[in-house]
Amino acid sequence: MPRYRLSYGSVREFEAQTPGEVVPFIADSHFVGGEDERDFMRRLAISMSQWNRGTYCYTSRDRLAQSMMKAGLLECVD
C-alpha cells in the first residue's frame, strides 16, 4: 500500500490506497465535526489557500488530493 506524506501544519505520514484518502485522514484530526464531507473539503480548501496561497479544487477527494500534490502539501513517498 502506498505511503503518503502530508505537509500541512505538521508533517505526517499515512498509508492509503489512493491519494484521495487524505480527506478522511485530515478529518480524523479536526475537532469540528458534524459537517458533511463536501462542506469539510470546501472549508479545508479555503484554509489551505489562505495558508500557502495555492489553488485547490474540492469537487472530489481525488481532485483535492491532486491539488494538494501540485501545491506540494501531499506527496507519495513509497
N, C-alpha and C positions, 0 to 999 in steps of 0.2 A: 504494500500500500504506500503511495507517495507521501512524503513528508513536506509540510509547508511551513514557512517562516512568516509570521505576521509582525510587522514593524510599525505599530500604531500605538503610541504611548510608550509601552514597554515592548521588548522583543520576546515573542512566544512562539513555540513550535507545536504543531499538531499533525496527526496523521488523518488523511481523508481520501476517499475515492476520487473526488473531484474538487477543484478549487472552490466551487460554489458552497461547499460545506463550511467555508469560513463564516458565513452568516450565522448559523446556529452556534458556532464556536464563540463568536463575539457576543451573541445574545445571552449565552450562559453566564457571562461575566458582568453583564449590566444589571444594575439594580432596578431600573424602571421596567416594570412588567405590565402585562395586561393589554398590550397593543398587538395587532396582527403583524405578520411578517412584512407585509408591504409597507406599512407605516414605519416599522422599525428600520427597514432598508432605506427609506427616504430620509429619516432622521439621521441615520448613520452617514449617508452620502453628504448631507449638509454639514455634519460635524467634520468629516474628513476634508471637505473642500475648504472649510474655514481653517483647518489645521495646517494644510500644506498647499492650499490654492489650486489643487487638482480638480479635474472634471470627472464626475462619477455617474455612470448610468445605473439605475436601480430597477430596471424593468424585470429583472430576474436575478436569482442568486448568481448564476454563471456570468451574466453581464456585469454585475457589481464586482465580482472577483476579477474579471478581465480588466476592468477599470483600475482596480487596486494594484494589479500586477503592472499595468502600464505606468502607474504613478510611483511604483517602487515600494508600495506598502506590503505587498504579498509576493512571495517567490516560492517556487518549488525547489527544495534543497536535496531531494532524493528521488 
